Amino acid sequence: MNGIRALIIPLLSVAFLAGCGKTPHSYRFFTENDSYHPVERPDANYTSGILFMAAPARSFTKEENPGLDRLNFFEKDYNPYTIEYGIGQTFYTPDDIAVASLDDIDRNGRLLREDRPYAGLLFFQGAIHNHFTDWMDSSKYMRRSIYTKLGLTGNGSYSEEMHTAVHESRDLIIPVGWGMQVGQELAFAFAAEQRNRFLLWGKDKLFGADAVTNVKGTIGNIFTALEGGLTLRAGFNLPKQVQEDSIAPQNVSGSSDNRKSSSWHFYVFVGHQTRLVLRDYSIDGRLFSNDIHTVDREPLVNEFQYGGQIRFADNWAIQALFAHRDKQFETQRKEHSFGQYMIMYQRPIEVLR
């Protein structure tokens, strides 16, 4: 496993750069942190996430790529699809990162073993997005997506190194408990999702509003869950694509809007997600080994999200998303909040056929 750990970052980087090649791409960078939330800024639970995604600035149709055709079970003869891929890292910590033993009392007066474990994941992910438009009403839109993820938990995630380096650079408390983290394991997840845009108000007008539903199923030793949600948006020149999801816990995010659209837009959104969680590596530990620190997971988790997105200068967009998430394990002291910032460089391509 030490050899795998030493090679994982170079291999993921080479795979990512090789995929980009000479084909024009669109790019998105996400950063998530509990310190980004405007109200609550704890250094605990979901502590940090970063994700860099690339998408070829073109769409595909059936028989253009036999390899993708075999994977893309949502594919139909007439509808276009897009692909994307990227690399990322997420990690989690207990409330008190200055406590070094599971049997020590933390700053909240409880045993550290009652809090969530340290857990990190470094991963490569890919996605195929099938786009469906109602030819009688082009404002209606449906997307069916397939996601795959492969990576390493434990030492191979380099979460301890990242967490320590950031805290040293900012003269913050140095975490001392990473030796108790969820151990190293090859990690994988597969997900399928459908999103539907409906209830469009203000069609063909500058200002409008809409609603988007999503249903998703995920299976893997990283995360296994069923979830659904609703997002409401209002703004100017609304794009068909809804705002991006958070990176964690399922660690898969939506695609960029690959149709030719207005050179600018601005909107705000509110949304709610409900998840029935059957497995979460950051709480349950490894699937194929036992870990020294795990806690009892809560099966039902609700999450409220709000934020906004602006696109400017033809190709650039930025987004802010803030989330408030229910307790994820039985002994969790309180709900958790975090924020996300996204910046996107999007190359224009032709309207999807």
Summary of the structure (lengths in Angstrom):
residues: 353
radius of gyration: 20.4
end to end distance: 46.2
largest distance: 64.5
contacts: 1203
relative contact order: 0.17
helix: 15%
strand: 47%
